[in-house]
């Protein structure tokens, strides 16, 4: 029974210590030049914030370029049409070059005498 009471007391002390603030955080702020240090701290924080905003703008700009859907330009459309026309002309030329000409002839039996 004494052990259970001792254990309960230890738990109570441990839980109450969790809500007590350490004395090091309760120090009063220094009265000398309190304003100057606060403004210096705020200035330093603002410069970091400005730098963070600049970095964020550049990240957003790069990301926007990555996912940007650009329209096709007139120059690109004309280039694709010109390439298609050239491919058709090339195919037509090759068909004429490798034409056997056997379609026009009658069936010729080479082995008959």
Phi, psi and omega in degrees: 000320181294325180295319179295321179293320178295320179293320178293321178295320180295320178295320179295318179293318181295319180289327179287329178291336180292333182265356181271133180275137178296152183290337182292333180274351182267012180295143177282145179292149180293138183278337182280125177052041178293324180291319183294321179290324179294318180290325178293319177296316180295322177296319179294321179293321180293323179294321176296322180293320178296316178298320179296321179293320178298315179298320180295320179299316180293320177298316180296321180296316179295319180293323179295320178295325182295321185255013182285133176262111181264145177283158179280140181273162179297322180298318181293320180297316179295322179296318179295318178297319179295321178294320179296318178297318179295322179294320178295317179297319179296318180295321179294318179296315180295327177294323178288323182293315185264020177287128185279332180083000182286344180293327183280334183279158170282164180295124181254128178261108184287329187274351179271146182254000000 
